[in-house]
Structures are given as C-alpha cells and as structure tokens.
Amino acid sequence: MWISDRVVAHLRDVASWPALPEGRYRIVRPVGAGGMGRVYVARDERLGRDVAIKVSHAPVAGTELDVRLQREALLLADLEHPGIVPVHDVGVLDDGRLFYVMKRVEGRSLAEHVATLTSESDVLSVFERVAEPIAFAHARGIVHRDVTPSNVMIGSFGEVLVLDWGAARRLDDEEAAGTRIGTPGFMAPEQADGRAAEITRASDVFALGALLSWMLAESHVKSPKRLRAIADKCQAVAPADRYVDAAHVVRDLARYRSGLAVEASPETAWDRCSRWFVKYRTFILLIAAYLAMRAILAWAR
C-alpha cells in the first residue's frame, strides 16, 4: 500500500513524541519548541481538560536541560499572577526525563498582535500588562532575562501573558560569568557582554524599555516627549540610570497616563504649562469660548 510522504513524516513525528507514564495524561499534538524543550497539547484524563506539557530536549535523563526545566517549573510555581501561565503538575517520563504540566492557553504572540494596536492607549494598555507580571517577579526576587515580543502572548479573550521563563533566575542564585542569555535588541549591555553577576532587576527594565520602543515603532503611534523619556530611562546604558525595577516603570507610566509629571523627564516651566493645558484642555476651551462670547455681546452693544 502506498503512503504519502506527508503521512510518513507525520508518523515519524508521532513516533518521536515522549512516552508519558500510563494513567493521567495523553499527548494530543505538538504546538511548539523552545531552547530547553518541546511543548505539547495533552489531555488530562482525570480532570477531562486539555493542558500543555513541556518536555526537555535532553536525549537522556539527568542532563543540564532537565535541571533547567525543573528550575523553570519551580520558579513558575512561585509566580502566581494573572499574567503568568500557572504550573499544575510535574512528573518524570518513562525514560527518566522531566516534564511539567501547565495551563493551556491559546492566542498569538505580541509580534503578531502589534499591528492591531492603533493608538497610544492600545499600546500602553498592553505594555502595562507585560510590565506588571515582571514587577511581580521582581518583588519575588526573580528576573526574567528575556522579555521580547515573541515571549508575550495575547490570549483569545485579550489576556496578556508573559511566557518562557526558562532563562529566569533568582537574584540570590549564583551564576558563572560569561553566560550570555537573552535576545539581541532587547538585552541590557551587561547581558550582551556576558556579565552575569551584574544582572539585576534593572536588566529586565532595559528589556521593557526596548519592548515599549518597539511597540511604538511597529504600531506607528506618535511618541510624546514624556513617553519617549520613560522608554529612554529604561534603556540607559548604566543600570544605575534606569528605573530600579519594573514596579517603578509601572508607576511612572501611570503618572504619564494621568497627565502628571514623570520621574523620567524633569520639567521646565513651559513643560508644566503645556501639560496643564493638555490635562484641562476641554475646561480651558469652554471658558475661552464663554469669555469670547461675552466679549462679542459686549462689543455688539
């Protein structure tokens, strides 16, 4: 019987799927792969729901990839936040490799979604919901180290999720210098140079600034001076010149959206007048129109 190349390729792919322990989970299909492992949609037979399972790329059990996957699962278990995909379970394959089970989410990456952002409000609403889980992680002493458009998912119902915590680490964990982790264009200078000991919360702040700049550029949204100043402060070369952590970015952005002065941009008297005018423009124009009408009526007499 003749079998098409497509069917043969599919059967070969299925044969490569990991063998889960008998019982609770059944793999349905693969959905993607990252640097550490491959992700599958699986059926949780016990609870009758679909989940996502991540399995390390390690050819055998006990390698560095398994260690990193376990560390990622433990970090995620410590990060219960609406903007972070929760971990449900961990386990060991029949061949001894590690896997962990997480909530299944559907959507598209920010890289695909950005074209739908047509206003400053759209951009900042999404950006804030990226920065908030990073701020939560910072409060827990954890840095992500790879905040990029491809690691942000926009769910089917508009939820914003920060993914791929495989590069994340606790700030109190030691790591050898020379480890270069991150994505070009979004890495802080200390990351790009492999100065692992110098990576702090401010390194994620740099990535957030790069992400904000990218979102504004890709969506072709105008960048007012104060908003540009926030992105620039995030991306300062020296960590000491950036925001301390993501929570400070969120707070300064909230001040900007409320029409208040921002930490990133020292104001001149003219700046204060301009900001005051923008904030109360409707009220000012109504008073001006009223006074103009009174002047016209007075002159007509």
TINU-800299 format. One record per atom (N, C-alpha, C): x, y, z; residue in three letters. Coordinates in steps of 0.02 Angstrom, whole numbers, plus 50000, padded with zeros to 5 digits. Layout:
<pts>
XYZALA ...
</pts>
This chain:
<pts>
500434994050000MET 500005000050000MET 500445006250000MET 500285011049957TRP 500685017149951TRP 500485022150006TRP 500975025050038ILE 500855030050089ILE 501215036450070ILE 500875042050073SER 501175048350052SER 501745050450099SER 502185054650072ASP 502745057250112ASP 502485061050172ASP 501925064550163ARG 501635068450217ARG 501425064050275ARG 501105058450258VAL 500885053750310VAL 501485050550344VAL 501985048850305VAL 502595045850334VAL 502925050750382VAL 502955057150362ALA 503265062150405ALA 502875062950470ALA 502205062650464HIS 501775063250524HIS 501885057250570HIS 501915051250542LEU 502015045350583LEU 502695045450617LEU 503195047950581ARG 503855048450610ARG 503855053450668ARG 503475058950659ASP 503435063950712ASP 503085061150773ASP 502525057550761VAL 502155054550817VAL 502595049550855VAL 502995045750818ALA 503435040850850ALA 503955044150895ALA 504095050550880SER 504595054150921SER 504295057250984SER 503635057150990TRP 503325060051049TRP 503535056251111TRP 503615059751166PRO 503845056451228PRO 503315051651255PRO 503545046451288ALA 503085041651318ALA 502925043851389ALA 502305046251399LEU 502095048251466LEU 501925042151507LEU 501995042651573PRO 501795037051616PRO 501055035451604PRO 500885029151608GLU 500195027051598GLU 499745030251650GLU 499165032451627GLY 498685034951676GLY 498395041751659GLY 498695047051686ARG 498345053451687ARG 498355057251621ARG 498935057851589TYR 499005062351531TYR 499095058451466TYR 498805061151412ARG 498875058251346ARG 499035063851297ARG 499605063251263ILE 499805068451215ILE 499345068451155ILE 499145074551134VAL 498705075451077VAL 499095077751016VAL 499505082851025ARG 499905085350969ARG 500445090150995ARG 500975091150956PRO 501485096150975PRO 501245103150954PRO 501455108250991VAL 501245115150974VAL 501835119850967VAL 502425117750986GLY 503005122250979GLY 503595119751018GLY 504155123151008ALA 504765121251043ALA 505175127451059ALA 505555126951113GLY 506005132451133GLY 506705129751141GLY 507125133751175GLY 507815131751183GLY 507905125751229GLY 507445124851277MET 507525119451326MET 507085113451313MET 506505114551282GLY 506055108851275GLY 505525109951223GLY 505125104751213ARG 504575104951166ARG 503925104851204ARG 503425108551178VAL 502785109151212VAL 502255105351172VAL 501835101651209TYR 501305097751178TYR 500635099451210TYR 500105098951170VAL 499435098951199VAL 499305091751221VAL 499055091051282ALA 498905084451309ALA 498225084451342ALA 497945078651349ARG 497295077851381ARG 497405075451453ARG 497135079251500ASP 497135077051569ASP 496515072651579ASP 496635066051578GLU 496075061351580GLU 495705061551647GLU 496055063351699ARG 495745063351765ARG 495255069151772ARG 495435075051746LEU 495005080951754LEU 494625082551690LEU 494755078851636GLY 494385079951574GLY 494505086651542GLY 495125088851539ARG 495285095351509ARG 495945094851471ARG 496045099451424ASP 496675099851389ASP 497175104051429ASP 497795102051428VAL 498335105651462VAL 498925106051414VAL 499435109751434ALA 500065109951397ALA 500605106451437ALA 501005102451403ILE 501545098851436ILE 502205100751403ILE 502695102651444LYS 503345104351418LYS 503845098951437LYS 504195096251388VAL 504675090851398VAL 505365093151376VAL 505865091651415SER 506545093951398SER 506795090651334SER 507245094151300HIS 507555091451239HIS 508095086351255HIS 508245085351319ALA 508795081051339ALA 508725074051307ALA 509265071351278PRO 509225064751248PRO 509165059251301PRO 509425060651361VAL 509385055851416VAL 509225059651480VAL 509035056051532ALA 508855059251595ALA 509475062051631ALA 509345067051673GLY 509855069551718GLY 510345074551688GLY 510205077251629THR 510655082051598THR 510505089151624THR 510905093951602GLU 510815100951622GLU 510125103551600GLU 509875101051543LEU 509225103351519LEU 508675101351568LEU 508725095351596ASP 508235093151647ASP 508265097551709ASP 508875099251728VAL 508975103551787VAL 508655110351775VAL 508765113051715ARG 508495119651699ARG 507725119451694ARG 507465113951666LEU 506735113351660LEU 506415112851730LEU 506745109251774GLN 506485108751843GLN 506505115551877GLN 507045119251865ARG 507095125951895ARG 506555130551868ARG 506415130051803GLU 505885134151774GLU 505205132451805GLU 505065126051814ALA 504425123951844ALA 504365126651916ALA 504905126351954LEU 504885128852023LEU 504795136352026LEU 505115139851979LEU 505035147151976LEU 504305148951960LEU 504025145551910LEU 503345147051891LEU 502845145451947LEU 502995140151985ALA 502555138452040ALA 502555143852093ALA 503095147952095ASP 503145153352144ASP 502865159952117ASP 502625159852055LEU 502395165952023LEU 501655165452004LEU 501225165652054GLU 500505165252042GLU 500245172252026GLU 500185173651962HIS 499975180251939HIS 499555179251876HIS 499035183351866PRO 498605182651806PRO 498985183151740PRO 499555186551741GLY 499945187451680GLY 500485182151670GLY 500475176851710ILE 500965171451705ILE 500595164751704ILE 500755160551656VAL 500405154051648VAL 500565149651709VAL 500055147151744PRO 500175143151804PRO 500395135951789PRO 500795133251834VAL 501015126251831VAL 500525121951871VAL 500305116351842HIS 499845111851876HIS 500185105751908HIS 500715103351875ASP 500995096951896ASP 501695096151867ASP 502085091751896VAL 502735089751869VAL 502765082151870VAL 503185079351827GLY 503235072051825GLY 503855069851789GLY 503935063351783VAL 504515060351751VAL 504275055551697VAL 504575056051638LEU 504405051551583LEU 504655044551598LEU 504435039851557ASP 504665032951565ASP 505425032351557ASP 505715036951517ASP 506445036651507ASP 506815040751559ASP 506455043551609GLY 506785047151663GLY 506845054551655GLY 506665057251595ARG 506695064451585ARG 506115067951619ARG 506235074351635LEU 505725078151671LEU 505215081351623LEU 504605082151647PHE 504115086251611PHE 503705089951663PHE 503395095451642TYR 502925098751686TYR 502295100751648TYR 501755101351685VAL 501095102451656VAL 500865109451675VAL 500605113051627MET 500365119851639MET 499695120951605MET 499395126451622LYS 498755128351590LYS 498865129151516LYS 498395126751477ARG 498425127751405ARG 498125134451387ARG 498495138551350VAL 498245145051329VAL 498285145451253VAL 497815148951224GLU 497805149851152GLU 497825157351136GLU 498135159051082GLY 498185166051062GLY 498735166951011GLY 499005172951011ARG 499555174350965ARG 500065178651000ARG 500675178650973SER 501205182451004SER 501095189950994SER 501415193751037LEU 501375201051029LEU 501665203250962LEU 502155199450937ALA 502445201050872ALA 501915200850817ALA 501425196350825GLU 500875195950776GLU 500315200850792GLU 500225202250857HIS 499655206350880HIS 499775213750872HIS 500405215850869VAL 500565222950873VAL 500235227050817VAL 500115224050760ALA 499815227650703ALA 499105229950718ALA 498785226950769THR 498105228950787THR 498085234750835THR 498665236850860LEU 498715242350908LEU 498755248850869LEU 498235252750871THR 498205258750828THR 498205265250866THR 498245265050932SER 498255271150971SER 498745270551029SER 498935276251058GLU 499365276151116GLU 499055272251173GLU 498405272951182SER 498055269451236SER 498105261851226SER 498025259551163ASP 498075252351149ASP 498775249751168ASP 499285253451146VAL 499975251351158VAL 500115251051233VAL 499935256351269LEU 500105256651340LEU 499695251751381LEU 499085250251361SER 498685245351397SER 499015238451394SER 499265236551335VAL 499605230151329VAL 500275230351366VAL 500645235751356PHE 501305236251388PHE 501265235851464PHE 500785239251493GLU 500705238951566GLU 500585231851590GLU 500205228051551ARG 500045221251572ARG 500615216451558ARG 501125218651523VAL 501755215051518VAL 502205216851578VAL 502225223251594ALA 502665225551648ALA 502425223251717ALA 501775222451726GLU 501505220651792GLU 501745213751816GLU 501705208351775PRO 501975201951798PRO 502725202051808PRO 503085206151768ILE 503795206751779ILE 503925210151846ILE 503525215251862ALA 503575218551928ALA 503435213551984ALA 502945209251974PHE 502775204252025PHE 503375199552035PHE 503675197451980ALA 504265193051985ALA 504835196552021ALA 504935202952005HIS 505465206752039HIS 505345207052114HIS 504725207752134ALA 504565207952205ALA 504715201252238ALA 504725195852199ARG 504885189252224ARG 505625187552216ARG 506015192452195GLY 506735191352187GLY 506925187452125GLY 506505187852072ILE 506615184052011ILE 506665188751952ILE 507145187651908VAL 507205191551846VAL 507075186851787VAL 506725189451736HIS 506525185451678HIS 507105184451629HIS 507445189951612ARG 508045189951569ARG 507915188851495ARG 507285188451473ASP 507165187751401ASP 506475190351383ASP 506345196651401VAL 505695199751385VAL 505725202251313VAL 505365198851269THR 505355200451198THR 504645199751171THR 504505202451111PRO 503835201651082PRO 503625194451073PRO 504095189951058SER 503905182951048SER 503765179351113SER 503965182251169ASN 503835179251235ASN 503235182451270ASN 502835186151233VAL 502215188951260VAL 501645186351217VAL 501145183351249MET 500565180751212MET 499935184751228MET 499565186151176ILE 498905189251185ILE 498385183751176ILE 498025182251230GLY 497555176751229GLY 496925178251189GLY 496525173151180SER 495915173651139SER 495415178751167SER 495455180051232PHE 494985184651263PHE 495345191051286PHE 495915192551254GLY 496275198751268GLY 496755198451327GLY 496825192651359GLU 497295192151414GLU 498015192751388GLU 498445195751429VAL 499145196751410VAL 499575192351457VAL 499975187951427LEU 500365183151466LEU 501095183551448LEU 501525183751498VAL 502245183651488VAL 502465176351491VAL 502765173851437LEU 502945166751431LEU 503695165651437LEU 503875159351432ASP 504565156951427ASP 505015159751483ASP 504935156751541TRP 505335158651599TRP 505945154051606TRP 506135150851551GLY 506705146251554GLY 507365149651567GLY 507415156051548ALA 508035159751561ALA 508035163251629ALA 507455163151662ALA 507395166851725ALA 507825163851780ALA 507995167951829ARG 508365165451887ARG 508215169851947ARG 508325166952005ARG 508275170652067ARG 508915174752076ARG 508835180752101LEU 509405185152108LEU 509915182652158LEU 509705178352205ASP 510175175752254ASP 510515169252231ASP 510355167052169ASP 510695161152141ASP 511335163452107ASP 511865159852119GLU 512495161552087GLU 512505158652016GLU 512825162451972GLU 512895160051903GLU 513575162251877GLU 513885157951842ALA 514565159551817ALA 514545165251767ALA 515055169551772ALA 515115175051723ALA 515245172051655ALA 515065175951604GLY 515175173651536GLY 514565170351505GLY 514035169351546THR 513415166451520THR 513015171851485THR 512925171251420ARG 512575176351381ARG 511875173751366ARG 511375176451402ILE 510685174251395ILE 510255180151376ILE 509835179251326GLY 509395184651305GLY 509325184951230GLY 508975190151206THR 508855191051135THR 509155197551111THR 509565197451059PRO 509865203651034PRO 509325208951020PRO 509475215051039GLY 509005220551030GLY 508595221851093GLY 508565216851137PHE 508185217551199PHE 508615216151261PHE 509235214351250MET 509695212951305MET 510015219351331MET 510055219951396ALA 510435225451426ALA 511175224451411ALA 511575229851412PRO 512285229151397PRO 512635223951440PRO 512455223551504GLU 512795218751548GLU 512625211551528GLU 512025210551499GLN 511855203851474GLN 512235202351410GLN 512225207151365ALA 512555206151300ALA 513295204751308ALA 513605207451361ASP 514315206451373ASP 514455200251415ASP 513925196651435GLY 514025190651474GLY 514225191851546GLY 514055197851572ARG 514225199451642ARG 513655197151687ARG 513605190551695ALA 513025187751731ALA 512965190351802ALA 513525191451835ALA 513505193751904ALA 513195200751911ALA 513175204551856GLU 512925211351858GLU 512175211851838GLU 511875206151822ILE 511175206151801ILE 510725207151862ILE 510295212151858THR 509845213851913THR 509145215051884THR 508705217451927ARG 508035219351903ARG 508085224651848ARG 508595228951853ALA 508685234151802ALA 508825231351733ALA 509065225151730SER 509175221951665SER 508515220551630SER 508015218251669ASP 507345217351641ASP 507035224151622ASP 507195229251661VAL 506935236051647VAL 507185238251578VAL 507815236851562PHE 508085238451496PHE 507665235051442PHE 507515228551452ALA 507115224851402ALA 506415227751396ALA 506125229951451LEU 505455233051447LEU 505485239451407LEU 506005243451416GLY 506075249551377GLY 506155248051303GLY 506545242851287ALA 506625240851217ALA 505965238451188ALA 505575234851229LEU 504925232451207LEU 504445238251194LEU 504435243151239LEU 504005248951230LEU 504195252751166LEU 504835253751156SER 505065257251095SER 504865253451033SER 504935246851035TRP 504755242650978TRP 504005243050965TRP 503595242851017MET 502865243151009MET 502655249750978MET 502945255251001LEU 502775261750974LEU 502975262350901LEU 503575259650884ALA 503815260050815ALA 503395255650769ALA 503245249550791GLU 502875244850749GLU 502155246950738GLU 501865250050788SER 501165252150782SER 501095259050752SER 501665262450739HIS 501675269150710HIS 501285274150752HIS 501315273150818VAL 500985277750864VAL 501475283350883VAL 501235289550882LYS 501655295250899LYS 501915294650971LYS 502545296350980SER 502865295951046SER 502975302851075SER 502535305251119PRO 502645311751151PRO 503295311751191PRO 503545317651205LYS 504195318351239LYS 504225314551304LYS 503715315051346ARG 503735311851412ARG 503715304251406ARG 503345301651357LEU 503325294451347LEU 503985291951320LEU 504275295751275ARG 504935293951248ARG 505455293951304ARG 505385298651351ALA 505855299051407ALA 505815292851451ALA 505215290151460ILE 505125284051500ILE 505505278151467ILE 505405277351402ALA 505755272051366ALA 506505272951368ALA 506735279251360ASP 507445280651361ASP 507755279351430ASP 507395281151483LYS 507655279851550LYS 507725272351562LYS 507235268551538CYS 507285261251544CYS 507915258551510CYS 508095261651453GLN 508645259051412GLN 509315262651423GLN 509375266051479ALA 510015269251494ALA 510565263951495ALA 511155265851472VAL 511715261151469VAL 511915258751539VAL 511965263351586ALA 512155261651654ALA 511535259451693ALA 511555253651725PRO 510975251351764PRO 510745256351816PRO 511205260051845ALA 511035264951897ALA 510605270651870ALA 510625271751804ASP 510235277151774ASP 509545274851751ASP 509405268351758ARG 508745265751739ARG 508275265951800ARG 507645264051789TYR 507205262951846TYR 507475257051886TYR 507345257051951VAL 507615251851994VAL 507325245051976VAL 506675244951961ASP 506345238651944ASP 505725240151903ASP 505375234851883ALA 504785235651840ALA 504215239251875ALA 504175238651941ALA 503635242251978ALA 503705249751969ALA 504325252251968HIS 504435259451958HIS 504245261551887HIS 504335257051838VAL 504125258451769VAL 503365259051767VAL 503015254351799VAL 502285254351800VAL 502025260751833VAL 502345262851888ARG 502115268851923ARG 502215275151881ARG 502795275651849ASP 502925281651808ASP 502465281851748ASP 502315276051720LEU 501855275751663LEU 501155277751685LEU 500955275751745ALA 500295277751771ALA 500265285351780ALA 500815288351803ARG 500825295651810ARG 500765298951741ARG 501105296151693TYR 501065298951625TYR 500345298651599TYR 500015292951609ARG 499335292151583ARG 498835296451621ARG 499015298451681SER 498575302851720SER 498715310251708SER 499205311651665GLY 499365318551649GLY 499805321851701GLY 500155317851743LEU 500585320651794LEU 501315320651771LEU 501735324151809ALA 502445324251793ALA 502735317251803ALA 503235315451762VAL 503535308851767VAL 504265309351791VAL 504485304251825GLU 505165304051851GLU 505675304451795GLU 505505301651737ALA 505985301151682ALA 506135307851647ALA 505715312951658SER 505785319151620SER 505715325251665SER 506265327951690PRO 506225334151730PRO 505885339651690PRO 505425343251722GLU 505015348051687GLU 505275355151692GLU 505205358851637THR 505305366051637THR 504635369351652THR 504635375851663ALA 504005379451674ALA 503555378751613ALA 503855379151554TRP 503455378451493TRP 503155371451488TRP 503545366251507ASP 503275359451506ASP 502675358751553ASP 502725361751612ARG 502185361351660ARG 501555364751633ARG 501645370451601CYS 501065374051571CYS 500755369951515CYS 501185366851474SER 500925362751418SER 500545356751444SER 500825353451495ARG 500505347551523ARG 499835349451556ARG 499835355251591TRP 499235357551624TRP 498695359151573TRP 498905362151516PHE 498425363851463PHE 498115357451433PHE 498545352451419VAL 498295346251390VAL 497805342851437VAL 497975342751502LYS 497545339351551LYS 496865342651557LYS 496855349451556TYR 496235353051567TYR 495995356651504TYR 496185354051447ARG 496045357451384ARG 495305358751373ARG 494885353851385THR 494165354651373THR 493885360351417THR 494075360251480PHE 493835365351526PHE 494085372351505PHE 494715372751485ILE 495005379151464ILE 494655381751402ILE 494535377251354LEU 494205379451292LEU 493495381651304LEU 493145378451350LEU 492465380551366LEU 492465387551397LEU 492925388851443ILE 492975395451474ILE 493155400651421ILE 493635398851377ALA 493835403551324ALA 493255405151278ALA 492855400051261ALA 492285401151217ALA 491765405651252ALA 491665404451317TYR 491195408551355TYR 491415415751358TYR 492065416851372LEU 492325423751376LEU 492295427151308LEU 492435423351255ALA 492405426151188ALA 491685428351171ALA 491205424151190MET 490505425851178MET 490295432051216MET 490525432451280ARG 490365438451320ARG 490675444651288ARG 491285443951262ALA 491615449751231ALA 491245451951168ALA 491005447151129ILE 490645448751068ILE 489985452251085ILE 489635449751134LEU 489005452751154LEU 489115459851180LEU 489655460751220ALA 489805467351247ALA 489975472251191ALA 490355469951141TRP 490545474351086TRP 489925476051044TRP 489465471251036ALA 488865472350995ALA 488415477651024ALA 488435478551089ARG 488015483651120ARG 488275490751103ARG 
</pts>
